[in-house]
Amino acid sequence: MAFLILEQLAKKFGDYTAVEDFGLSVEKGEFVCLLGPSGCGKSTTLQMVAGFVQPTVGRIILDGQDITDVHPSKRGLGVVFQSYALFPHMTVADNVAFGLQMRKVPKVECHARVDEALELVQLTALAKRFPKELSGGQRQRVALARAIVVKPPILLLDEPMGALDALLRDEMQIELRELQKRIGITTIMVTHDQAEAMTLANRIVLMGNGRIQQVGAPFDMYEQPRGNFVSTFLGRANVFSGTCSGGTVVVSGRHLPAESSVITGSVDYIIRPEKVTFTTQDALVTGTVKTRVFLGHRWLYQVETPIGVVELSEANIAPPSANEGDNVGLTWSEAHVRITSQEERR
């Protein structure tokens, strides 16, 4: 049996349905990211697991025990919010010790566990400082230490890096992943950042309109998106509406290659920008470079073609291959094409 089971959870606020038919099993030690746009229901789902929001329908089973109606304080879960919610009048050590003191852990054991938690997050030298004397990344580590010091069965993170600047967020993502691996704690994190989810998660749960749209490992989700929403939310993608028949898809009168598919009729024809390349012969489509943008590690092109605007991403390992206004040919492999039924998308 899975360590955590969410059985068809739903939550309604009056006439508004925030979460509907949410079913998920999480294994012990797994890192799962709930990913999606604002208002998709991911934070409400996390709050149902934490016990702060009561499900309208469904059950939450943790390690074989039904905790659906258990008070949050009795669930013993570790929770870290975006605001970190540190006590400003307490030192780092006192903030971390607070949960243990509420559980009446003996003083000697409390000190030992606080020291251990601060060492895990590399804050031992700052134990006597107050939150106002810490950087954003340091405050986040204090919040993590306070959550893990009570040795919770599950760590719940709600946009924990949303208040950090981009560079620090990248650094903290790697640190958080390494920390989670070291202590082996089952973790569920809410984020709207696609790159963050792909960096951290064993599995991503992509949500939209209160429902799960797709669940899978980051690589599998990226390479095999289930339709328009998944492909465009999880990274950039060229998505064209076409008609599938046999080994080709007709898009705006052009026959484009695709691996043999059992899908017929109206489809979404999906190709990632980094799978598209410039070519001077046997081009699948030709067009004019409308826009070229430098992203540091890559060049991003938008090319006007008869099938619509095609995006192409090129690694920054040499001078750019084309300039704005150039006429170019584009090609890609049928192995990199993803075809999904528009009926399934609807």
N, C-alpha and C positions, 0 to 999 in steps of 0.2 A: 504493500500500500504506500502511496505517495505520502510525504511528510506533511504537506499542506494541501487540502482539497477545497476548492471553492465550487460549490454545487449550484449552478444556475442562479447566481445572485442577481437580484434586481433591486433598484431603489427608485421610488417615485417621491417627488416633492409636490404634493397636490396633483395637478394634471400633467406636470412635467416629469418625463422619464429620464433620469440621469444615467442609469445603467440598466441594461436589459440582457437577460439570458447569458450571463457571464460565467463560463465554466472553465476551470483551470486546475491542473495538478502540478505541484512544485516538489521536486526531490530535495532531500536533505543536502545542504551545502551548495545549492544552486543559486546563481545570481540572475534574477529575472527583472527586466525593465518593462514597465508599463509606459508605452510611448504613444503620443498622439497630440493633436492640436488642442488648444484651449477649449474647454467645455465638452470634451469627448467622454468624460466620466472616469478618467484614470485616478484623480485624487479622491473622488468619492469611493472608488473601489478600495483604495488603500485605507481610507478611513473606516470602511466596513471591516476590513481585516483587523485594524487596530482597536475597533470597538467604539470609536467616536460617533459613528453613524450606524443605526440599526437597519439591516436589510428589510425591504418590503417583502421579498420572497427569497428563498434559498438558504443554504447552510454553509458554515465555515467549520472545517474539521482539521484540527491540528494534532498530529501524532496520534491519530485514532480517537481523539476526544472532540466532541461537538462543543465549540466555544461560541456559537452564534449569539447566545444570550448572556455570555459571561461579561462582567463589568471590565472595562479597559484595565483598571488597576490590578485585576486578578489574572489577566492573560500573561503578564510577565514579558511583554514584547518590548524591544528597543525601538524608539522612534526618534528620528531627526528631521526637523522641519527646516525650511529655507531660512527662517529668521534665527535659527539655532536656539532661541529662548533660554539664553544663559542668565543666571542671576547676577546682576551687575555689582552687588555688594559682597559677593563671595569670590574668593580666590579660585584659580583653576582647579586646585586640588579639592577644595570644598564643593565646587560645582560637580566634579566627577563623583565625589563621595555621597552626594545628596540622596541618590536612589538607594544606596546601600544602607544609609542611616534610616530611611523610611522603612526599610525591611528589617531594621533592628539587627543588622549584622554586627557581630562583636568587633570592638575597636581595633584590635590587633589585625584581624582578618581584613577589616575595612581598609586599613592603611596599606596592607600588602597588595590588595586587589587594585587600589587606586594607583599605587606605584607601577604595577604591572600594566595597567591600561595606559598610563601616561608614557611608559616606555614603548608600548606598541605604536602609539601615534607620534612618538619622538618629541614629547613635550616635557620631559622630566625636568629640564632646566628652568621651565617657566611655571612650575607648580605654584609659586607664591604670588604670581601676577594676577591682576584683575582683568576682566574682559576688555575694558576700555584701553588697556595697555597692549592688546594683541592685534595682529593683522587679521584680515578676513579669513585667510587660510588657516591661521592658528585657532581662531574661534570655531571654525568648522571642525578642526581636530578635537577640540575640547568637547563639542557636542557629540562627536563619534565616540570618544572615550567614555563619556557619561552614559551613552546608550549601551556600549558593549561591556561595561564594568559589572553590570548585573547578570551577565551571562545569559542573555535572552535566547530563546529558541529561534527567533526570527528577528532580523533587523529590517525596519521599514524606513525608507528614505523618501521624503517628499521634496523634490527639486532642491537637493542639498547644496548644489553649486550655482544656483541661479543668481546669487548676490556677488559672485566672484568675477573679476575681469577675465578676458579670454585666455591670456597666457597662464594665469594662476589656475583657471579651471582645467586647462589641459594637464597641468602638473598634478593637480589633485585627483583627476580621474585615474591616472596611473597609480598614485599612492593608494587610493581607495580600493582599486582592484587587487593590488598586492596585499593590502591589509585583509581583505575579505578572503583571499586564498590562504593566508597564513593561519587565520583563526577558524576558517572553514564554516563560517556562519551562513545560514540560509538568509538571503537578502532579496527584498523586493523594493525596487526604486521607481519612482515616478519621474518622468522627464519629458520635455517637448523637444529636446535636442537630439536629432538623429545620430550625429557623430558620437555623442556621449553614450547613447544606447548601444551603438555598435562597438565602442571601445570597451564597455564594462560588462555587457550581458553575456551569459551562456545562451539565454533565449530572450527574444523580444516578443512582447505582446502588443501588437499595433491595434489601437482602438480608434473608432470613428463613430460619431453619433450614438455613443453609449454602448456600442457593441464591439466585440472582437472582430477585426477584419482579417488578421492572419497571425499565426504564432510560429516561430521557428528560430533557428540559430541565425545570427547576423548575416553570415555569408550566404546561407540558403535563402533568406528573405530578400537579400539584395539581388541575388542572381536569378531567383525564381519568384518575382512578385506576382501576387494574385490580383491582377487588374490595375486599373488606372490609379486609384487612390494610393495603393501600397507602393507602386513604382515611383510615383511623383513625390510622395511624402518621405520615403526612405531613399534619399539621394535624388539626383537629377535624372530625368529620363525623357527620351523622345517617345511620345505616344501618338499613334496615328490610327484613325478609324478606317477600317477596311472590310473586305469580304474574303473569307478564307475558302479555298477550294483546292484540295490536293496538296501539292507542295509549294504553292505560292499564295500570296495575299495581294489582292488588288487594292491599291490605295491611290485615289485620284487618277484612275486609269493606268497606273504603272503596276507591273507585276514585280513584287518584291520577294526575295527568297525567304523561305522558312522551312525548318525541318518538318518532316511528315507529321501531320496532326490529325487527331480524330475530330477536332473542332471544325465545324462548318458554320457558314452564315456570317453574321456581323461580329467582328472581333476588334480588340485593341491590339495593334502591332507595336511592340515595345522594344526599343534598343537604347542602351545606355550611351551617353556621349563619349565615354572613353573607349567604347568598342567601335566607334566610327573613325575612319581614317581618310586622309586625302589620297587621291590617286590620279594618275594621268592617263590610265587606260582601263577599259572595262568598268567604267563607273556605273553604279546602280542609279544614281541621280546626279545631275549637275546643277550648279546654282552660283549665286553671287554672295560673297562674304558681306553680311550686313553689319556685324559687330564683332570686334575682337577685344577681349578683356584679359588683363594680366592678373592672375590670382596668386602669384608668388611661386608656388610649386607647379602650377599648370597655366596654360593658355586656354581660354574658353571662347569658342567661335559660335556665332549664329549665322547660318547660311540659308538664304532664301532659295527655295527649290520648288518645282512643280507640285510636290506633295505637301508643301508647307515649310515652316522654318525647322531646320535640322540643327541641333546643337552638337558640337564636336569638342572634345576635351583632349588636349595634347600636353604631355609631360614637358616641363621646362628643362630639357637637357641639351637644347640647341636653339639657335635663333628661330623665331616663329616661321611656320611654313607658308603662311599667307597673310596678306594685308587686307584691310577693309576695301571693298570694291573689286577685289580679284574675282575672276571666274574660275571655279574649281570643280573637280569631280570628287564624289564621295562614294565609299564602299564600306561594306561590313560583312561578316561571316554569318551565314544562316544559323550556325551553332550558338550565336550570341543573342538571337532573337527570342523574345518571349511572346507567345500568343495567348490571349485570354478572351473568353466569350463575353461579349457585352451584356448578354442576358444574365450571366453569373454576377457581373459587376452590379447590375441593377438590383 
